Amino acid sequence: MIGFDLGADAARRALAPAGLDMDDHEALERYATAVWCHLIEPGDSVAGRVIAARGPVASLRAVIVGDELPELTTKEAAEGRKRWLPRLSAGAVADSLATAAARGVRLVTRADPEWPTQLDDLGAHAPLCLWVRGDVSALTRLQTSVAIVGARAASGYGDLVARELAAELAGSGIAVISGGAYGIDGSAHRAALLAGGLTVALLAGGADRAYPAGHTQLIDDVARQGVVASEVACGSAPTKWRFLQRNRLIAALSAATVVVEAGWRSGSLNTAGHAATLSRPLGAVPGQITSATSAGTHRLIREYGAQCITSADDVRELLGLTDGADAATTAGGAYTGDATRVKDAMSTRVWRDAGEIARRAGMAADAVAGLLGVLGLEGAVESGVEGWRLARTGG
């Protein structure tokens, strides 16, 4: 038997930095979940089966004391203990919980009302919890959402398409989910933020620090306006395996997945594969037939039945929000009409702040702010220290 204190007092001490008001049962369940996060790698279905059968506390206690695990074969149980027990460290768990509290990261488990139940579709491969920085309540507002993913080394074309799709979708209330990486991911997050919409970044490492480091400001911005989340504990480093497993969360959390650009062996195809396995709608953006960065999206369309995506209306259709015949007169038409009202309230010569533009257009200020972001991405308007005006070469 391994000496490890799995009592209520130990749990409360470790969880104290979070300042949560919990009874002994709640504290033990949350603490045991955090311990399991340190023992297993993402997607460990062997651990998932034991925890699903017994709960985090009883399963952890059984592993520690050496009880039989009838949910597993003898070989699975033996190999599982060899993987898990060397990582058992009360100090490491306490450190990650303290880091989470210091960085404003909250541990969200299945017992919490904010838990996004669509993740449970992953079955034994589902995450035990999420470590979340930002608006935790937003996790319950992702039923209408789209994952926009693609190549890190995106072309100018891919970057433009990702920005336009994300801006218009986020501006119309559809959450944009991605992985916080360079290229298509970053373009999608930035455009959603500029449009005033909800965006979620799922990281392969701990939610307490940005990866890549060059996206520190972007990840902080996402946390302020949306959600940054990870299934691994704070302080955890991203690894190749964790990136691949993170992709299954992107696919499961989203109502649909759209791949904007991808090479023949791009990691984005892994996300698409998870979406297909989960029977989530899958779309892909076509590119030039000579472009290596579109070889993967063409493959998805040709071999895997991905829907061809050429506009935000195509994505709405993928989500079941409109049929193709009505797309131009429903959400897309509403966007076009409101954008016209905003531009009518602007000038190519006079700078006006968003409040003044909203007053002139007869629209709500928050709606105008979102549309200005979208129009800015399209190049129809430009912003400066004095406010906004119509672009002199367009609009």
Secondary structure as the mmCIF struct_conf table of DSSP 4:
data_model
#
loop_
_struct_conf.conf_type_id
_struct_conf.id
_struct_conf.beg_label_comp_id
_struct_conf.beg_label_asym_id
_struct_conf.beg_label_seq_id
_struct_conf.end_label_comp_id
_struct_conf.end_label_asym_id
_struct_conf.end_label_seq_id
BEND BEND1 GLY A 7 GLY A 7
HELX_RH_AL_P HELX_RH_AL_P1 ALA A 8 LEU A 15
HELX_RH_3T_P HELX_RH_3T_P1 ALA A 16 ALA A 18
TURN_TY1_P TURN_TY1_P1 GLY A 19 GLY A 19
HELX_RH_AL_P HELX_RH_AL_P2 ASP A 24 LEU A 39
BEND BEND2 ILE A 40 ILE A 40
TURN_TY1_P TURN_TY1_P2 PRO A 42 GLY A 43
HELX_RH_AL_P HELX_RH_AL_P3 SER A 45 ARG A 54
HELX_RH_AL_P HELX_RH_AL_P4 PRO A 56 VAL A 65
TURN_TY1_P TURN_TY1_P3 GLY A 66 GLY A 66
TURN_TY1_P TURN_TY1_P4 PRO A 70 GLU A 71
BEND BEND3 LEU A 72 LEU A 72
HELX_RH_AL_P HELX_RH_AL_P5 THR A 74 TRP A 84
HELX_RH_3T_P HELX_RH_3T_P2 LEU A 85 ARG A 87
HELX_RH_AL_P HELX_RH_AL_P6 ALA A 90 ALA A 102
TURN_TY1_P TURN_TY1_P5 ARG A 103 GLY A 104
STRN STRN1 VAL A 105 THR A 109
TURN_TY1_P TURN_TY1_P6 ARG A 110 ALA A 111
BEND BEND4 ASP A 112 ASP A 112
TURN_TY1_P TURN_TY1_P7 PRO A 113 GLU A 114
HELX_RH_3T_P HELX_RH_3T_P3 THR A 117 HIS A 125
BEND BEND5 ALA A 126 ALA A 126
BEND BEND6 LEU A 128 LEU A 128
STRN STRN2 CYS A 129 GLY A 134
HELX_RH_3T_P HELX_RH_3T_P4 VAL A 136 ARG A 141
BEND BEND7 GLN A 143 THR A 144
STRN STRN3 SER A 145 VAL A 149
BEND BEND8 ARG A 152 ALA A 153
HELX_RH_AL_P HELX_RH_AL_P7 GLY A 156 GLY A 171
TURN_TY1_P TURN_TY1_P8 SER A 172 GLY A 173
STRN STRN4 ALA A 175 SER A 178
TURN_TY1_P TURN_TY1_P9 TYR A 182 GLY A 183
HELX_RH_AL_P HELX_RH_AL_P8 ILE A 184 LEU A 194
TURN_TY1_P TURN_TY1_P10 ALA A 195 GLY A 196
STRN STRN5 THR A 199 LEU A 202
BEND BEND9 ALA A 204 GLY A 205
TURN_TY1_P TURN_TY1_P11 ALA A 207 ASP A 208
BEND BEND10 ARG A 209 ARG A 209
BEND BEND11 TYR A 211 PRO A 212
HELX_RH_3T_P HELX_RH_3T_P5 ALA A 213 HIS A 215
HELX_RH_AL_P HELX_RH_AL_P9 THR A 216 GLN A 225
BEND BEND12 GLY A 226 GLY A 226
STRN STRN6 VAL A 227 SER A 230
BEND BEND13 GLU A 231 VAL A 232
HELX_LH_PP_P HELX_LH_PP_P1 ALA A 233 ALA A 233
TURN_TY1_P TURN_TY1_P12 CYS A 234 GLY A 235
HELX_LH_PP_P HELX_LH_PP_P2 SER A 236 PRO A 238
HELX_RH_AL_P HELX_RH_AL_P10 LYS A 240 LEU A 253
BEND BEND14 SER A 254 ALA A 255
STRN STRN7 ALA A 256 VAL A 259
TURN_TY1_P TURN_TY1_P13 TRP A 264 ARG A 265
TURN_TY1_P TURN_TY1_P14 GLY A 267 GLY A 267
HELX_RH_AL_P HELX_RH_AL_P11 SER A 268 THR A 277
TURN_TY1_P TURN_TY1_P15 LEU A 278 SER A 279
STRN STRN8 LEU A 282 ALA A 284
TURN_TY1_P TURN_TY1_P16 ILE A 289 THR A 290
HELX_RH_3T_P HELX_RH_3T_P6 ALA A 292 SER A 294
HELX_RH_AL_P HELX_RH_AL_P12 ALA A 295 GLU A 303
BEND BEND15 TYR A 304 TYR A 304
HELX_LH_PP_P HELX_LH_PP_P3 ALA A 306 ALA A 306
STRN STRN9 GLN A 307 CYS A 308
BEND BEND16 SER A 311 SER A 311
HELX_RH_AL_P HELX_RH_AL_P13 ALA A 312 LEU A 318
TURN_TY1_P TURN_TY1_P17 LEU A 319 GLY A 320
BEND BEND17 LEU A 321 THR A 322
HELX_RH_3T_P HELX_RH_3T_P7 GLY A 324 THR A 329
TURN_TY1_P TURN_TY1_P18 THR A 330 THR A 330
HELX_RH_AL_P HELX_RH_AL_P14 ALA A 331 ASP A 344
TURN_TY1_P TURN_TY1_P19 ALA A 345 ALA A 345
BEND BEND18 THR A 348 VAL A 350
STRN STRN10 ARG A 352 ARG A 352
HELX_RH_AL_P HELX_RH_AL_P15 ALA A 354 ALA A 361
TURN_TY1_P TURN_TY1_P20 GLY A 362 GLY A 362
BEND BEND19 MET A 363 MET A 363
HELX_RH_AL_P HELX_RH_AL_P16 ALA A 365 GLU A 378
TURN_TY1_P TURN_TY1_P21 GLY A 379 GLY A 379
BEND BEND20 ALA A 380 ALA A 380
STRN STRN11 VAL A 381 GLY A 384
TURN_TY1_P TURN_TY1_P22 VAL A 385 GLU A 386
STRN STRN12 GLY A 387 LEU A 390
TURN_TY1_P TURN_TY1_P23 ARG A 392 THR A 393
#
